[in-house]
Amino acid sequence: MEELDLILESVKQDMEAAVKHLDHAFQRIRAGRASTTMVQDVMVEYYGAMTPINQVANVSIPDAMTISIQPWDAKAINDIEKAIINSNLGFAPSNNGINIILNVPPLTEERRRDLAKQAKGEAEDTKIVVRNARQNGLKELKKLEGVSEDVVKGIEAEIQTLTDKYVKLCDEQLKVKEADIMKV
């Protein structure tokens, strides 16, 4: 039945989107070495409009502990520096008139535990979204009329299988991220 396939596909898409969001969230949590994703969410006021940093400058990683930001417009260097300071990322930018250099400090044991806790929170939030997708699918299934009880039970089992699969995926991604964060 087409409606059943639509419900199943909708649940699967919602769960995939949640896991994709988790992956993006994990990229923003630093694990001891520099990455361009650490500053990708910084918004710079550029000619009156809030603009992502990667649209006003070239962001690169010259070595494992440094992020280099080279503005395309030299006049924007102070605005970029101000945006980084205001973003509360914990970086102290230094600028040589051409580039902004961000030194990524090594992580302390306490900071690693905080980041691991943050990663765990992101994973838990994602699992909640996955379970909500299951609930929404089951609600849609109950609204259908003229469908045999056996078919409904079969679809409920498929939705539960999807839920288990995506919750397990969240746990696996968390385990990898925690190992990455705790690695000195």
Summary of the structure (lengths in Angstrom):
residues: 184
radius of gyration: 22.1
end to end distance: 53.4
largest distance: 71.6
contacts: 527
relative contact order: 0.17
helix: 62%
strand: 15%
